[in-house]
Amino acid sequence: MGMDPEIDALDAYSRVVSSVAASLLPSVASLTVRSRRGEGAGSAVVYTADGFVLTSAHVVAGAEGGVAEFTDGTQTRFDVVGADPLADLAVLRIREPGVPPATLGNADELRIGQLVVAVGNPLGLAGSVTAGVVSALGRSLPVRDGRHTRLIDDVIQTDAALNPGNSGGALADSAARVVGINTAVAGIGLGLAVPINSTTRLIMSELMSTGRVRRAWLGVAGATVSLPPALAQRLGQSKGLRLAEVVPGSPAGLAGLYVGDVMLAAGGRPITGVQDVLRLMLGPAIGARLPITVLRKDALVDVVAVPAPLE
């Protein structure tokens, strides 16, 4: 007699969830944060053997440090190495060595419907584990930092239930690789996570080395437009960014970009919208040559811009 296939499937599912939990819980901290704004709490994930820890920027906003507690009872002080409110990520460092690091994955490989497990360590609970599936990818989440509003790119949406204490904790795939950092719930039963991908890894390494993230500035604004079918076929991309504004004297202006140009590529990557440009505007882009291809009156035109620091 074979087992009921539904029981088999549930068994396999719970085995995956419990193995991810067992693998990650020792690396997930419960944070107590003291700042001028009072006391806060959240979760965080250790990702290097020498004690670097990742959490949400809003969990440690205004604080220089606090206490991290692990499920085995270890307590240690942590210092905030650097935070980037515009990506809602912060890097901390714990003073206690020897906490096992989690493995980071790549959110760009996620698929809708894929199983994910949210692992947090809210205060007073010995670790919290919820499972669900990826319900949407590529959403943008608006965040504010003072006067600037920016969209966090490629947010992962999941139906794994998250409570606010899970904020800063890990979102992992079935192989226990951390693919996102959970953020506070926007509405009931909706989990959102900032992805771990090449862009956020760059942000993390800038935070680790200098404690802040420098951003570059090009000086364009525009909207996505569809390309003429023949050109779209030739380029293998169907959309471009039509420039509605080129700031005079900006890197884009100095490079010879004009209102009405349709940006097709920058730095060898296709440009289909403003987010594609922002993705290139991290610290390493400052002062570096950025080749840009635009469509201008039916002709392809190449220019070179040199992004400036965003003040």
C-alpha positions, 0 to 999 in steps of 0.5 A, a space after each residue: 500500500 502506498 502512502 496517500 500522495 497528499 500526505 506524502 507532499 505535506 511530509 516533503 513540505 514540512 521536511 523542507 521547512 523544518 530543515 531550512 529552520 534548523 539550518 538558519 535559526 542559529 544565524 538569526 538574531 533578535 535585536 534590542 535597539 536603543 535610540 533617541 526614539 526609544 527602544 525598538 526590536 527586530 530580527 537580523 541575519 549573520 552572514 559572515 564568519 567574522 560577525 557581519 550582520 544584515 537587517 532592515 535599516 528601519 529596525 536600527 534607525 537612529 541607533 549606534 548599537 544594541 544587543 543581539 540575542 541568539 536562539 542558543 541564549 548567546 547575547 552580544 552587543 552589536 554596532 551599526 556599521 552603516 545603514 542605507 535607508 533608500 534600500 532599507 538595508 543596514 549592516 551591523 557587527 556583533 562583538 561575539 565571534 563564532 556565530 555560524 553565518 547564513 549563506 546568501 543566495 540570489 533573488 534574481 533566480 526566484 520564480 513565482 510560486 516557489 516555496 520560501 521560508 521566513 525565519 525571524 527571531 522576535 523578542 520573547 519567541 525562540 525563533 519564528 518560522 513561517 512558510 509560503 510561496 513567492 506571490 509576486 516579483 519585481 514590485 517596487 516599494 516606495 521608501 522615504 529618506 528625508 526629502 528623497 523618495 525612492 523605490 526599492 527595486 524588485 521587492 519580493 512579495 510572499 504570502 508567508 505571514 510576517 509580524 513586525 518582529 520578523 522585520 530584518 529577518 531572513 527570507 530563504 529558499 528551500 536550500 536555506 539560502 537567504 534571498 531576501 530581508 523581510 520588511 514590516 508587513 504592509 497590510 495583513 497577510 502580506 510579506 515583503 522582502 528586500 532582495 539579495 541580488 547583485 545590486 544589494 550585494 554592492 550596497 552591502 559591500 559599500 556599507 561594510 567598507 565605508 559605512 555609507 552608500 554613495 549614489 551617482 547622478 545622471 540628471 534625466 527623467 522620463 517615461 517608458 515607451 514602446 520601440 518601433 517593431 523593426 528596431 525592437 526585433 533588431 535590439 531584442 528589447 521592446 521598450 526604451 526610456 524617452 527623456 522628458 527632462 535633461 537637467 542643464 549642466 548635469 552629467 547627461 546634459 554635458 554628455 549631449 543627451 537631449 529631451 526626446 532622446 529614447 535611451 536604449 542602453 547604458 553601460 552595456 545593459 538595456 534601459 527600459 525605464 527609470 529604475 534601470 538607470 537608478 540601478 546603475 547609479 551606485 558608488 562605483 559609477 561616480 566619475 566612471 565613463 558610462 557609454 549610453 545609446 539613444 534613439 534620436 530621430 530614427 538614428 542610433 546615437 552613442 554618447 559617453 556620460 560621467 555620473 557625478 555624486 548625488 548630493 
